Amino acid sequence: MIPKVRKAVFPAAGLGTRFLPATKAMPKEMLPLVDKPLIQYGIEEAIHSGIHNIVIVTGRGKSAIEDHFDVSFELEHLLELRKKTDLLSIVRSVSDMIDVSYVRQKEALGLGHAILRAKELVGREPFAAVLSDDVIDAEVPCLRQLLDIYEFYGTPVVALMEVPPDQISAYGVVDAEKVSHVGASGGLYRIRHLVEKPKAEDAPSNLAIIGRYILTPEVFTSIESIEPGRGGEIQLTDALRHMLRSRPIYGLKFEGKRFDAGDKLGFLKATVEFALKRHDLGNGFREYLKSVQI
């Protein structure tokens, strides 16, 4: 019987240097996309995929994340006194939505190291990993799409997307063969090899790994077995390549639109598109955009 995925790990200890000075005192995961912080979109995706146990890997200066998902007695009391029931409901829904645990990553030593910090809280069971920089708008949540593949094969699955050559060096890239699978309309691939941030001319394909993973507990052993890679960091891509020695890994070209909200331009694009989809903002914002002289 294939073990059920019950937990999702959110690495959130990065410094967010691409958004300085805004992130000098505020975690990048708390940057508001319309009116919700980036990390909340990923957590809501996990919830809608059936995962309610959340592990957040934090670091120094990240207390705002913990405060956001905690109960705010003073704010709730004030809203109650002022009979602002709609706002009170929104505030309470945030603190009630998940069971959350935190673990610290004292140094930003790479994504693999961040995942390893969650080892004790995850235990010997499969888990999801979500990078909140990657905001995905999809009819079926991206994590749910990956879980469907995992629940069929019982092996790790990563999210894939096609990336143009001038951007490929920013990603982990796979060499993979396409396999037939009913329901994987975007395309399911069995991975043969992985390369972390290759030059365009050295990339084995244009299929890049983006920030959604279903991982089995063997990944912790692989992370502990590898040496630091690019930039002296422990890379998750390198750990996945190590895992390939002993078990298959699949990649799914998910259905949906991904925004790189860790990049300023990507963040702006996501803000515009998510605002336009809002029933309370869309029409007014659309009319405003029509009036803007470009």
C-alpha positions in Angstrom: 0.0 0.0 0.0 1.4 3.4 -1.0 1.8 5.7 2.1 -0.4 8.8 2.1 1.2 12.3 1.8 0.1 14.2 4.9 2.7 16.9 5.2 4.0 19.8 3.1 7.3 21.5 3.7 7.7 25.2 2.9 11.4 26.4 2.8 11.2 30.1 3.8 14.6 31.0 5.2 16.0 32.8 2.1 17.1 36.4 2.3 15.0 37.7 -0.6 17.7 39.9 -2.0 15.9 40.3 -5.3 13.3 42.4 -3.6 15.6 44.7 -1.5 15.0 47.1 0.1 11.4 45.8 0.7 12.7 42.6 2.2 15.3 44.2 4.5 12.9 43.9 7.4 10.0 41.8 5.8 10.2 38.2 4.7 9.8 37.9 0.9 7.2 35.2 1.6 5.0 37.9 3.2 5.0 40.2 0.2 1.3 40.8 -0.6 0.1 39.5 -4.0 -3.1 41.6 -4.1 -4.1 41.1 -0.5 -2.6 37.8 0.6 1.1 37.0 1.3 2.9 34.8 -1.2 3.2 31.9 1.2 -0.5 31.8 1.8 -1.2 31.0 -1.9 1.1 27.9 -1.6 -0.5 26.8 1.7 -4.0 27.2 0.2 -2.9 25.0 -2.7 -1.7 22.4 -0.2 -5.1 22.5 1.6 -7.0 22.2 -1.6 -4.8 19.2 -2.5 -5.8 17.5 0.8 -2.7 18.4 2.9 -3.3 20.2 6.2 -0.1 19.6 8.1 2.4 22.3 7.2 6.1 22.5 8.1 7.7 25.9 7.5 11.5 26.2 7.5 12.3 29.7 8.7 15.3 31.7 9.6 16.3 34.9 11.3 13.9 37.8 10.7 11.0 35.6 9.6 8.8 36.0 12.7 6.1 37.8 10.6 5.3 34.4 9.0 4.6 32.8 12.3 2.6 35.8 13.4 0.5 35.6 10.2 -0.7 32.1 10.9 -1.1 32.5 14.6 -4.2 33.8 16.4 -4.3 37.6 16.7 -6.4 38.2 19.9 -6.1 42.0 19.9 -7.1 42.3 16.2 -10.0 39.8 16.5 -11.3 41.6 19.7 -11.2 45.0 17.9 -13.0 43.7 14.9 -15.6 42.0 17.1 -16.2 45.2 19.0 -16.7 47.1 15.7 -18.9 44.4 14.4 -16.8 44.0 11.3 -17.8 40.3 10.9 -16.5 39.9 7.3 -13.0 41.0 8.2 -13.1 38.9 11.4 -14.0 35.9 9.4 -11.1 36.5 7.0 -8.6 36.9 9.9 -9.9 33.8 11.7 -9.8 31.7 8.6 -6.0 32.3 8.3 -5.2 31.1 11.8 -7.7 28.1 11.5 -6.6 26.8 8.1 -3.7 24.6 9.0 -1.7 22.7 11.6 1.7 24.4 11.4 5.1 23.6 12.8 8.3 25.6 12.4 12.0 24.7 12.3 14.9 27.0 11.9 17.6 27.0 9.2 20.4 29.0 10.8 22.3 29.5 7.5 20.9 29.7 3.9 22.9 26.7 2.7 20.7 25.7 -0.2 17.3 24.2 -0.9 18.5 20.7 -0.1 19.7 21.8 3.3 16.4 23.6 4.0 14.5 20.3 3.2 16.9 18.4 5.5 16.1 20.7 8.4 12.5 19.4 8.2 13.6 15.7 8.6 12.6 15.3 12.3 9.2 16.9 11.8 8.5 14.9 8.6 9.6 11.5 9.9 9.8 8.4 7.8 6.9 9.3 5.4 6.4 10.9 2.0 5.8 14.6 1.9 5.3 17.5 -0.5 7.7 20.4 -0.8 6.5 23.8 -2.0 8.5 26.9 -3.0 6.2 29.9 -2.4 8.0 32.0 -5.0 6.3 29.9 -7.6 2.6 30.9 -7.6 0.5 28.6 -9.8 -2.9 29.3 -11.1 -4.6 26.0 -12.1 -8.1 24.6 -12.2 -6.7 21.4 -10.5 -4.1 22.5 -7.9 -0.6 21.6 -9.1 0.2 19.6 -6.0 -3.0 17.6 -6.5 -1.8 16.8 -10.0 1.5 15.6 -8.6 -0.2 13.6 -5.9 -2.3 11.8 -8.4 0.9 10.5 -10.1 2.5 9.7 -6.8 -0.5 7.7 -5.6 -0.4 5.6 -8.8 3.4 4.9 -8.9 4.4 5.4 -5.3 7.6 7.2 -6.2 8.9 10.8 -6.2 7.3 13.3 -8.6 8.5 16.8 -9.6 6.7 19.5 -11.5 8.1 20.4 -14.9 7.6 23.2 -17.4 9.2 24.2 -20.7 11.6 27.1 -20.3 13.2 29.2 -23.1 17.0 28.8 -23.6 17.8 32.3 -22.2 16.3 31.3 -18.8 17.3 27.7 -18.5 20.5 28.4 -16.5 18.2 29.5 -13.5 16.7 26.0 -13.1 17.3 22.4 -12.4 16.8 20.7 -15.8 15.9 17.1 -16.6 16.8 14.5 -19.3 13.7 12.4 -19.5 11.6 10.1 -21.6 7.9 10.6 -22.0 5.7 7.8 -20.7 2.0 7.1 -21.4 -0.3 7.9 -18.5 -4.1 8.5 -18.6 -5.0 11.9 -17.1 -1.5 13.4 -17.5 -2.6 15.6 -20.4 0.5 17.9 -20.0 2.8 15.0 -20.3 4.4 12.5 -17.8 8.1 11.8 -18.0 10.4 9.3 -16.4 13.6 11.1 -15.4 16.9 9.8 -16.6 19.2 12.5 -15.4 19.1 16.0 -13.7 21.4 19.0 -14.0 21.4 22.0 -11.7 21.5 25.4 -13.5 23.2 24.3 -16.7 24.3 26.7 -19.5 21.9 26.7 -22.4 24.2 24.8 -24.6 24.8 22.1 -22.0 21.1 21.7 -20.9 19.8 18.1 -21.6 16.4 19.5 -22.5 14.1 22.6 -22.1 12.2 20.9 -19.2 12.9 22.6 -16.0 11.9 21.7 -12.4 9.7 24.3 -10.7 8.8 24.6 -7.1 6.5 21.6 -6.5 7.7 18.2 -5.3 6.4 15.0 -3.9 9.3 13.4 -2.1 9.9 10.1 -0.3 11.9 9.9 3.0 14.9 8.5 1.2 15.6 12.0 0.0 17.0 12.9 3.4 19.6 10.1 3.1 20.5 11.4 -0.3 20.9 15.0 0.9 23.2 13.8 3.7 25.2 11.8 1.2 26.0 14.6 -1.3 28.7 17.3 -1.3 27.8 21.0 -1.7 27.3 22.0 -5.3 27.0 25.3 -7.1 27.7 28.3 -4.8 28.7 26.0 -2.0 25.1 25.1 -1.4 23.4 21.7 -0.9 21.2 21.5 -3.9 18.0 19.4 -4.0 18.5 18.7 -7.6 21.8 17.0 -6.7 20.0 14.9 -4.1 17.4 13.8 -6.6 20.1 12.7 -9.0 21.6 10.7 -6.1 18.1 9.1 -5.5 17.9 8.0 -9.2 20.5 5.4 -8.4 18.1 3.4 -6.3 14.6 4.4 -7.4 12.7 6.0 -10.3 11.6 9.6 -10.3 8.8 11.1 -12.5 8.3 14.6 -13.8 4.9 16.0 -14.7 4.2 18.9 -17.0 1.4 20.3 -15.0 -1.7 22.0 -16.3 -1.8 25.6 -15.2 0.0 28.9 -15.4 3.1 29.5 -13.2 4.3 32.9 -12.1 7.8 33.5 -10.8 6.8 35.8 -8.0 10.4 35.7 -6.7 11.3 38.0 -9.6 10.1 41.6 -9.7 8.6 41.3 -13.2 7.0 38.0 -12.5 5.6 39.4 -9.3 4.0 42.3 -11.2 2.5 40.0 -13.8 1.0 37.8 -11.1 -0.4 40.9 -9.3 -2.1 42.1 -12.5 -3.5 38.7 -13.5 -4.8 37.8 -10.0 -6.4 41.2 -9.5 -8.2 40.9 -12.9 -9.6 37.5 -11.8 -11.1 39.0 -8.6 -14.8 39.5 -8.7 -14.5 42.5 -6.3 -11.6 44.2 -8.2 -11.5 42.9 -11.7 -13.9 45.2 -13.5 -12.6 48.4 -11.9 -9.0 47.4 -12.4 -9.6 46.4 -16.0 -11.1 49.8 -16.7 -8.2 51.5 -15.1 -5.7 49.6 -17.2 -7.5 50.7 -20.3 -6.9 54.3 -19.3 -3.2 53.9 -18.8 -1.2 55.3 -21.6 1.6 52.9 -22.7 
